[in-house]
Amino acid sequence: MSRLPRISGKRVLRALEQAGFEQTHVRGSHHYLRKAGRDALVVVPVHGNRDLPLGTLRAILRQAELTSEEFTALL
């Protein structure tokens, strides 16, 4: 597993959109994304330009079923 970068929720949203995810709705600071053909939601917290904690980023990648290598290639 490669080392994950420290990035903001906004950059995570852009990367997931490149991977084919579409934003379904926003509730407060949490953005909900879904990929066509999948029922699972991916939740990304966006708090301005603050970097996400690494545990939160790992949880997002687990929800999106992406490896860290696939994710860093999208950045």
C-alpha atoms as an extended CHARMM CRD file, in Angstrom:
* protein
*
        75  EXT
         1         1  MET       CA              0.0000000000        0.0000000000        0.0000000000  PROA      1               0.0000000000
         2         2  SER       CA              1.4470000000        3.3400000000       -0.9920000000  PROA      2               0.0000000000
         3         3  ARG       CA              1.5060000000        6.3100000000        1.3120000000  PROA      3               0.0000000000
         4         4  LEU       CA             -1.6300000000        8.4530000000        1.1180000000  PROA      4               0.0000000000
         5         5  PRO       CA             -1.2300000000       12.1920000000        0.5590000000  PROA      5               0.0000000000
         6         6  ARG       CA             -2.6620000000       14.7850000000        2.9460000000  PROA      6               0.0000000000
         7         7  ILE       CA             -5.4150000000       16.4170000000        0.8890000000  PROA      7               0.0000000000
         8         8  SER       CA             -8.6200000000       18.3490000000        1.4210000000  PROA      8               0.0000000000
         9         9  GLY       CA            -12.1490000000       17.0670000000        0.9530000000  PROA      9               0.0000000000
        10        10  LYS       CA            -12.4980000000       19.2410000000       -2.1490000000  PROA      10              0.0000000000
        11        11  ARG       CA             -9.6220000000       17.4250000000       -3.8620000000  PROA      11              0.0000000000
        12        12  VAL       CA            -11.0910000000       14.0680000000       -2.8520000000  PROA      12              0.0000000000
        13        13  LEU       CA            -14.3960000000       15.0780000000       -4.4810000000  PROA      13              0.0000000000
        14        14  ARG       CA            -12.6290000000       15.9940000000       -7.7420000000  PROA      14              0.0000000000
        15        15  ALA       CA            -10.7060000000       12.7060000000       -7.7780000000  PROA      15              0.0000000000
        16        16  LEU       CA            -13.8210000000       10.6190000000       -7.1380000000  PROA      16              0.0000000000
        17        17  GLU       CA            -15.7110000000       12.4570000000       -9.8730000000  PROA      17              0.0000000000
        18        18  GLN       CA            -12.8880000000       11.5420000000      -12.2670000000  PROA      18              0.0000000000
        19        19  ALA       CA            -13.3520000000        7.9170000000      -11.1800000000  PROA      19              0.0000000000
        20        20  GLY       CA            -16.9990000000        8.0540000000      -12.3040000000  PROA      20              0.0000000000
        21        21  PHE       CA            -18.7720000000        8.9940000000       -9.0810000000  PROA      21              0.0000000000
        22        22  GLU       CA            -21.6200000000       11.5160000000       -9.1960000000  PROA      22              0.0000000000
        23        23  GLN       CA            -22.7330000000       13.7220000000       -6.3370000000  PROA      23              0.0000000000
        24        24  THR       CA            -26.2670000000       12.8300000000       -5.2740000000  PROA      24              0.0000000000
        25        25  HSD       CA            -26.8170000000       15.4010000000       -2.5400000000  PROA      25              0.0000000000
        26        26  VAL       CA            -25.2100000000       17.5190000000        0.1580000000  PROA      26              0.0000000000
        27        27  ARG       CA            -26.2380000000       17.6030000000        3.7880000000  PROA      27              0.0000000000
        28        28  GLY       CA            -24.3770000000       20.2670000000        5.7190000000  PROA      28              0.0000000000
        29        29  SER       CA            -20.6850000000       19.7710000000        5.0320000000  PROA      29              0.0000000000
        30        30  HSD       CA            -21.0530000000       16.1260000000        3.9430000000  PROA      30              0.0000000000
        31        31  HSD       CA            -21.1990000000       15.3740000000        0.2140000000  PROA      31              0.0000000000
        32        32  TYR       CA            -22.7760000000       12.0800000000       -0.8700000000  PROA      32              0.0000000000
        33        33  LEU       CA            -21.5660000000       10.4010000000       -4.0510000000  PROA      33              0.0000000000
        34        34  ARG       CA            -22.6960000000        7.3030000000       -5.9200000000  PROA      34              0.0000000000
        35        35  LYS       CA            -21.2440000000        5.4200000000       -8.8690000000  PROA      35              0.0000000000
        36        36  ALA       CA            -23.5600000000        4.1390000000      -11.5950000000  PROA      36              0.0000000000
        37        37  GLY       CA            -24.4070000000        0.4860000000      -11.0990000000  PROA      37              0.0000000000
        38        38  ARG       CA            -23.5840000000        0.4950000000       -7.3770000000  PROA      38              0.0000000000
        39        39  ASP       CA            -25.8970000000        0.9760000000       -4.4280000000  PROA      39              0.0000000000
        40        40  ALA       CA            -23.2740000000        2.0660000000       -1.8930000000  PROA      40              0.0000000000
        41        41  LEU       CA            -22.8800000000        5.7310000000       -1.0140000000  PROA      41              0.0000000000
        42        42  VAL       CA            -19.5280000000        7.4030000000       -0.4700000000  PROA      42              0.0000000000
        43        43  VAL       CA            -19.6020000000       10.2460000000        2.0680000000  PROA      43              0.0000000000
        44        44  VAL       CA            -16.9360000000       12.9720000000        1.8720000000  PROA      44              0.0000000000
        45        45  PRO       CA            -16.7570000000       15.6940000000        4.5570000000  PROA      45              0.0000000000
        46        46  VAL       CA            -15.7030000000       19.0660000000        3.1460000000  PROA      46              0.0000000000
        47        47  HSD       CA            -14.5680000000       21.6440000000        5.6870000000  PROA      47              0.0000000000
        48        48  GLY       CA            -13.0690000000       24.4110000000        3.5860000000  PROA      48              0.0000000000
        49        49  ASN       CA             -9.4780000000       23.6970000000        2.6230000000  PROA      49              0.0000000000
        50        50  ARG       CA             -8.6720000000       21.6610000000        5.7490000000  PROA      50              0.0000000000
        51        51  ASP       CA             -6.9220000000       18.3640000000        5.0950000000  PROA      51              0.0000000000
        52        52  LEU       CA             -8.8080000000       15.1870000000        5.9100000000  PROA      52              0.0000000000
        53        53  PRO       CA             -7.4360000000       12.9460000000        8.6480000000  PROA      53              0.0000000000
        54        54  LEU       CA             -5.7520000000        9.8640000000        7.1540000000  PROA      54              0.0000000000
        55        55  GLY       CA             -8.2240000000        7.5070000000        8.8450000000  PROA      55              0.0000000000
        56        56  THR       CA            -11.1230000000        9.3710000000        7.2330000000  PROA      56              0.0000000000
        57        57  LEU       CA             -9.4230000000        9.2340000000        3.8300000000  PROA      57              0.0000000000
        58        58  ARG       CA             -8.8690000000        5.4710000000        4.2180000000  PROA      58              0.0000000000
        59        59  ALA       CA            -12.5610000000        5.0260000000        5.1250000000  PROA      59              0.0000000000
        60        60  ILE       CA            -13.5950000000        6.9910000000        2.0120000000  PROA      60              0.0000000000
        61        61  LEU       CA            -11.3770000000        4.8010000000       -0.1900000000  PROA      61              0.0000000000
        62        62  ARG       CA            -12.8490000000        1.6770000000        1.4210000000  PROA      62              0.0000000000
        63        63  GLN       CA            -16.3860000000        2.9480000000        0.6950000000  PROA      63              0.0000000000
        64        64  ALA       CA            -15.3720000000        3.7550000000       -2.8990000000  PROA      64              0.0000000000
        65        65  GLU       CA            -13.6290000000        0.3710000000       -3.2910000000  PROA      65              0.0000000000
        66        66  LEU       CA            -10.4270000000        2.0630000000       -4.5090000000  PROA      66              0.0000000000
        67        67  THR       CA             -6.8530000000        1.1870000000       -3.6290000000  PROA      67              0.0000000000
        68        68  SER       CA             -4.4630000000        3.9060000000       -2.5590000000  PROA      68              0.0000000000
        69        69  GLU       CA             -2.5460000000        3.4600000000       -5.8460000000  PROA      69              0.0000000000
        70        70  GLU       CA             -5.7150000000        3.9200000000       -7.9170000000  PROA      70              0.0000000000
        71        71  PHE       CA             -6.6400000000        6.9790000000       -5.8810000000  PROA      71              0.0000000000
        72        72  THR       CA             -3.2440000000        8.6960000000       -6.1610000000  PROA      72              0.0000000000
        73        73  ALA       CA             -3.3310000000        8.1190000000       -9.9380000000  PROA      73              0.0000000000
        74        74  LEU       CA             -6.5600000000       10.1850000000      -10.0390000000  PROA      74              0.0000000000
        75        75  LEU       CA             -4.9850000000       13.1980000000       -8.3090000000  PROA      75              0.0000000000
